[in-house]
């Protein structure tokens, strides 16, 4: 019950503060967020982080695969194998929704 009251109080406080800030402040925040998201440095950093994440996930899969053995489903094994083959062919394209710009 205490957590519900805390949640409702936080919700009410957020609503009051949000309505006081108004639509104009919301538009300012939205514009700032869009500018940050479109910044080339931010986009490059996000792409680098995504690439590193994919590499680490591949290494983790290999390590877990050695320990787990044949318990990994064939569909997962086939997907990882196809991703590795694509990366070893020199193409760095992916289907994860990231861009290189």
N, C-alpha and C positions, 0 to 999 in steps of 0.2 A: 504494500500500500504506500509506503514511504517513497518508493521509486516512481510510482505513478504520479504522486503529488509533485515530485521533483521534475518529472517530465512535463507535466501540464504547466507548472510554473515557468519552466524554460520556454515552452511553446508560447505561452502568453507574453512573456518578456520579448521574445523574438518578434512576435507579431507587432507589439507596440513600437519597438525600435524600428522595425521595417516600415511601418506606416508613417512614422515621423520622418524617416529619411526620404520617403517619397519616390516618385517615378524618376525624377531628374537624377538623383543620386544613383539609382539603379542603372540608368542609361550610362552614366559616367563609369561605373564599375564594369559594365558589359563592354564598353568601348576599350577600356584599359586591358581587360582580359583578352579581347580579340587582338589588340596590338601586340601583346606579349606572345600570344600563340602564333602570330604571323612573323615574328622576328626570326630571321635566318639562323641566328646563333642558337636560339631555343629549339628550333626545328632540327638543326644538326645534332644538338646534344640529345634530343629525344630519339633520333634515328640511331645514334651511336649506342645509347642505352638499350634500345630494342635489339640491336645486333649483338651486343654483349650478352643480353639475356638469352637470346637464341643459342649462342655458343655455350653458355654455361648450362643451359637446359640439355643440350646434346651431350655434354660431358657427364652431367648427372645421370642421364638415361643410361649411358655406357656403364658407369659405375654401379648403378642399381641393377642393370641387366646382368652384370657379372655375378652379383650377389644373389639375385632372385632366380636367375637361370631361365628355364622354359616357362615360367609362370606369367610372363608378359604376353598379352594377347597379340596374335599375328597382325591384326590391323594396326596396332601401335608400332610394331616392328617395321611393317611395310612403309608407314608414313615417315618414320625417322630415316629409313634407308633412302627413300625418294628425296627427302630434303638434303641429306648428305650428298647424294649423287648430283643434285642440282648445284650445290655449292662447290663441289670439286670440279665441275665443268666450267668454272669461271664466271658463271652468271650469279649475280648477287640479288636478283629479283626475288621478291617474296609475295605472298598473298595475305599478309597480315594487316594491310590497310595503311602502311606507312609510306611516306614519299621520300624521295631523295633530294628535295628542294630545300 
